[in-house]
Amino acid sequence: MGKPRILLLHTGGTLGMTPQGSPTGLAPGPFLDRLLERVPELRDLAELKLEVPYNCDSAAAEPEQVLELSREIRRLGSDCAGVVVVHGTDTLAFTGSALGFLLSDFGKPVVLTGSQRPLAFVRSDARANLINAVDLATRGVAEVGICFGTSWLRGVATEKASVHAYQAFESPNLPPLAEIGADLRLHAEAGRFERRLPEGLGSRLEMDIHVITPHPGMPWRPAPQGVKAVLIQAYGAGNLPMGREDLQAFLRDAAERRLPVVVTTQCREGRVDLAAYELGRQLESAGAIPAGLHTRWAALAKLGLILGAGRGLEDVREAFQISWAGEPLPTEAWPHT
C-alpha cells in the first residue's frame, strides 16, 4: 500500500523565513526550494503535494487571503488524505478559527503549523512541527487544528500564548485534540462535533469591527461611523463600569444603530457570564451579546462571516448561542479531568 498523499500549502511565516538586510531581519524566503532536503523524513510519512497560495508575514495577511486559502484547500485537497498549512504565528489563531468554521464539513484533517525559529536555523522548532503536522494529517481525523510543540489544538478554540516559547499556543477552554510526545495520543473526542455552519457564509469576511479593550478610567465614545459591529474584551466574567454615563451613552448609540456588541473576556481562561454580577446583568439588559467561551479570534471570525454575508444583529445573537464547528460552549466544554 502506498503512502498517503498530503497537500502541503506554504503561506509564509517564520518557518520558511531567511535572514535578510542590515541589520539582519527575517523575511519570507524560498521555502520549497530546500524543504525536502532539510526534512527528508517527510518522504517517509507521505507523498507530498507542495503549493504556495501566497508567501507573506502573517501580520500582513488580509481576510481575502484566508478565504482564498479555504478555497485552495477544497480545490487542491480533494485528492489528498489530509492538508498541512504552514503559516506565521502572529495571526495563526485567527486563520485557524476562520478555517475551522469554513472547512468544518471538509471531512479531512487540516493541520496548521509554523515555528518560532526558521527551518534554516540549526536550533529550531520548525523541523519537529512540520514532521508532527504531516503525521497528524495522515491520521484521518476530520479536524481543523493547530499543531505546535507537543499539542494539536482545535483551531476555533486556540490562542497564541507566547512570543518565544516553543509551546506557543494554548486552548484554555478545551483539551488538546492530540498530545505529542514519544507517542502521538489522539483525544477520544477529536473529530466528533456537530457541524452547524449556517448556509450562505464564506464569500466574504467583513472585518470592520470596532475592538475595545477597556482599562480603568477609560472614556467611552460612540463607535466610529461605518463600523459593522463592536467587540468588547471586558473584565472577568463580562463586567464593565456601568455607572459611567459615557458608557451608557455608548451602548444606547450602538442599540439605536443596531450594531451588534459582543462581549469576550480579558482573562485567558473561563467564560463570559453576564448573569454572574449585577454589572454584567446591566450590560446584557443594554443589549450586549455574551460570547461565552469563544476566544477573541473565534469571536472575530464568527462575526466577520456573519457580517460578510450581509446579516445583522439577531443573526449575531443567535450565532453566539450555538457551536458551529466545535468551539466550546459553557454546556459543551469537555471535562479537564
C-alpha positions in Angstrom: 0.0 0.0 0.0 1.4 3.4 -1.0 2.0 6.3 1.3 -1.0 8.7 1.8 -0.9 11.9 -0.3 -0.8 15.1 1.7 -1.3 18.6 0.4 1.3 21.0 1.9 0.4 24.6 1.5 3.0 27.3 2.4 1.6 30.7 3.1 4.7 32.3 4.8 5.7 32.8 8.4 8.9 32.4 10.4 9.3 28.7 9.5 10.2 29.5 5.9 11.9 32.8 6.5 15.6 33.7 5.8 17.8 36.4 7.3 17.8 39.5 5.1 19.0 43.1 5.3 21.3 45.0 7.5 20.8 44.9 10.4 19.7 41.4 9.8 15.9 40.7 10.0 13.7 37.8 9.0 11.7 38.0 5.7 9.8 35.5 3.6 12.2 33.2 1.7 12.1 30.4 -1.0 10.7 27.8 1.4 10.0 25.0 -1.0 13.4 25.0 -2.7 15.1 23.1 0.2 12.2 21.7 2.2 12.7 18.0 1.5 16.5 18.4 1.6 16.2 19.8 5.1 13.5 17.5 6.3 13.9 14.2 4.3 11.8 12.3 6.9 8.7 13.8 5.4 9.1 11.4 2.4 8.8 8.5 4.8 5.4 9.7 6.1 3.6 10.8 3.0 3.7 11.7 -0.7 3.7 15.5 -0.6 1.9 17.8 -3.0 3.5 21.2 -2.5 1.8 24.5 -3.3 2.3 28.2 -2.4 -1.0 30.1 -2.4 0.8 33.2 -1.1 4.0 33.9 0.8 3.9 36.7 3.4 4.5 37.6 7.0 1.2 36.6 8.7 1.0 40.1 10.4 0.4 41.4 6.8 -2.2 38.7 5.8 -5.6 40.0 4.8 -9.1 38.4 5.2 -9.3 37.7 1.5 -6.2 35.6 1.7 -7.8 33.4 4.4 -10.8 32.9 2.1 -8.5 32.1 -0.8 -6.7 29.6 1.4 -10.1 27.9 2.3 -10.9 27.7 -1.4 -7.5 26.3 -2.4 -7.7 23.6 0.3 -11.0 22.4 -1.1 -9.7 22.6 -4.7 -6.3 21.1 -4.3 -7.0 18.8 -1.4 -9.8 16.8 -3.0 -7.5 14.0 -4.0 -5.4 14.1 -0.8 -5.8 12.3 2.6 -5.1 15.5 4.5 -3.8 19.0 4.4 -0.9 20.8 6.1 -0.8 24.6 6.1 2.5 26.4 7.0 1.5 29.8 8.5 3.0 32.6 10.5 2.3 32.5 14.2 1.1 36.1 14.6 -2.3 35.6 13.1 -2.4 31.8 13.1 -5.2 31.7 15.8 -7.4 33.9 13.6 -6.8 31.8 10.5 -7.3 28.6 12.5 -10.6 30.0 13.7 -11.8 31.1 10.3 -10.8 27.9 8.6 -12.3 25.9 11.4 -15.7 27.4 10.5 -15.2 27.5 6.7 -13.9 23.9 6.5 -16.0 22.2 9.2 -17.6 20.0 6.6 -14.3 19.2 4.7 -14.1 15.7 6.1 -10.3 15.5 6.3 -7.5 16.7 8.6 -6.4 20.2 8.1 -3.3 20.8 10.2 -1.9 24.3 10.6 1.6 24.8 11.8 4.5 27.2 11.9 7.5 27.8 14.1 9.2 30.3 16.5 12.5 30.0 14.6 13.1 29.4 10.9 13.8 25.9 9.5 17.1 27.3 8.1 18.4 27.8 11.7 20.3 25.0 13.4 18.3 25.2 16.6 14.7 25.4 15.6 11.3 24.0 16.4 10.3 24.1 12.7 11.5 20.6 11.9 9.6 18.8 14.6 6.4 20.9 14.0 6.5 20.0 10.3 7.0 16.3 10.9 4.3 16.2 13.5 1.9 18.1 11.3 2.3 15.8 8.3 2.0 12.8 10.6 -1.3 14.1 12.0 -2.6 14.9 8.5 -2.3 11.2 7.7 -4.4 10.1 10.7 -7.8 10.6 9.1 -9.3 12.8 11.9 -11.6 15.4 10.4 -10.5 18.5 12.4 -9.0 21.9 11.6 -6.3 22.3 14.2 -3.1 23.9 15.1 -0.1 21.6 15.6 2.6 23.3 17.7 5.1 22.0 20.2 3.6 19.0 21.9 -0.1 19.6 21.1 -2.7 19.6 18.3 -5.4 22.1 19.3 -8.8 22.8 17.7 -8.5 25.9 15.6 -11.7 27.6 16.8 -10.5 27.3 20.5 -6.9 28.4 20.2 -4.9 31.4 21.3 -1.2 32.4 20.9 0.3 32.3 24.4 4.0 33.1 23.9 6.2 35.2 21.7 9.2 32.9 22.2 8.3 29.6 23.8 8.2 26.5 21.6 4.9 25.7 23.2 3.5 28.9 21.8 -0.3 28.1 21.6 -2.9 27.0 24.1 -6.5 26.0 24.1 -7.6 27.3 27.5 -11.2 26.0 27.5 -10.8 22.8 25.6 -8.3 19.9 26.0 -5.9 19.2 23.1 -7.0 17.1 20.1 -3.8 15.2 20.4 -0.8 15.1 22.8 2.6 14.7 21.0 5.5 13.0 22.8 7.1 9.6 22.4 3.6 8.6 21.2 1.0 10.6 19.4 -2.1 10.3 21.5 -5.4 11.4 19.9 -8.2 12.6 22.2 -11.3 10.3 22.1 -13.4 13.4 21.1 -11.2 14.5 18.3 -13.3 14.9 15.1 -16.5 14.3 17.0 -18.5 17.5 16.9 -21.7 18.6 15.2 -21.3 20.7 12.1 -23.8 23.6 12.2 -22.4 26.4 10.0 -25.3 28.4 8.6 -25.8 28.3 4.8 -24.6 31.2 2.7 -21.5 32.1 4.6 -17.9 32.2 3.3 -17.9 34.5 0.3 -16.7 37.5 2.4 -15.1 38.3 5.8 -16.3 41.7 6.9 -13.7 42.8 9.5 -14.8 46.4 10.0 -15.3 45.6 13.7 -14.5 48.1 16.5 -12.5 46.2 19.1 -12.3 47.7 22.6 -10.1 46.6 25.5 -11.2 48.7 28.5 -9.0 49.9 31.3 -9.9 51.8 34.5 -10.8 55.4 33.8 -11.1 54.9 30.0 -13.5 57.4 28.4 -16.2 55.8 26.2 -17.0 57.4 22.9 -19.6 56.3 20.3 -18.3 53.6 17.9 -16.9 55.2 14.7 -19.3 55.7 11.9 -19.3 52.9 9.3 -18.3 50.0 11.6 -20.5 47.0 11.4 -20.1 45.6 15.0 -18.3 46.1 18.3 -16.2 43.5 20.2 -15.5 44.4 23.8 -12.8 42.5 25.7 -14.4 43.1 29.2 -13.1 42.4 32.7 -13.6 39.0 34.2 -16.9 37.3 33.5 -18.0 40.3 31.4 -18.1 43.3 33.7 -17.9 47.0 32.7 -18.3 50.2 34.7 -22.0 50.5 34.0 -22.3 53.6 36.3 -20.4 55.7 33.8 -22.7 57.9 31.8 -20.4 57.9 28.8 -20.6 54.0 28.7 -24.4 54.1 28.9 -24.4 56.6 26.0 -22.1 54.4 24.0 -24.4 51.4 24.5 -27.5 53.5 23.7 -25.9 54.7 20.5 -25.0 51.1 19.4 -28.5 50.0 20.1 -30.0 52.8 18.0 -27.7 51.9 15.2 -28.4 48.2 15.6 -24.7 47.5 16.0 -24.0 44.1 17.5 -22.0 44.5 20.7 -20.3 41.2 21.5 -18.5 40.7 24.9 -15.5 38.5 25.4 -13.1 38.5 28.4 -9.6 39.7 29.0 -8.9 36.6 31.0 -7.0 33.7 29.4 -9.4 31.0 30.8 -13.1 30.9 31.6 -16.3 32.2 30.1 -18.3 35.4 29.9 -21.4 35.0 32.0 -23.3 38.3 32.1 -25.7 36.9 34.8 -22.9 36.4 37.3 -22.7 40.0 38.5 -25.0 43.0 38.6 -22.8 45.0 36.3 -23.0 42.1 33.7 -26.7 41.9 34.1 -27.0 45.7 33.3 -24.7 45.2 30.3 -26.9 42.4 29.0 -30.0 44.5 29.6 -28.5 47.2 27.4 -28.3 44.7 24.5 -24.8 43.2 24.8 -24.2 39.7 23.5 -22.2 37.4 25.7 -19.5 35.4 23.8 -19.4 32.6 26.4 -16.2 30.5 25.9 -15.3 32.0 22.4 -11.8 33.2 22.1 -11.4 36.7 20.8 -10.2 35.2 17.5 -13.1 32.8 17.2 -15.5 35.7 18.0 -13.9 37.9 15.4 -14.0 35.2 12.7 -17.6 34.3 13.5 -18.6 38.0 13.4 -16.7 38.5 10.2 -18.5 35.6 8.4 -22.0 36.7 9.6 -21.5 40.3 8.7 -19.8 39.3 5.4 -23.0 37.6 4.4 -25.0 40.8 5.0 -26.7 39.5 8.1 -27.5 41.6 11.2 -27.9 41.9 14.9 -30.3 39.0 15.5 -28.2 36.6 13.4 -25.2 37.6 15.5 -27.1 37.0 18.7 -28.2 33.5 17.5 -24.7 32.6 16.3 -23.1 33.1 19.8 -25.7 30.7 21.3 -24.6 27.7 19.3 -21.4 25.9 18.3 -20.8 25.9 14.5 -17.6 23.8 14.4 -16.8 22.5 17.9 -16.0 25.8 19.5 -16.7 25.2 23.2 -19.9 26.4 24.8 -20.5 26.6 28.5 -22.7 23.4 28.4 -20.5 21.6 25.9 -16.9 22.0 27.2 -15.1 18.8 27.7 -14.1 17.9 31.2 -10.5 18.7 32.1 -10.2 15.7 34.4 
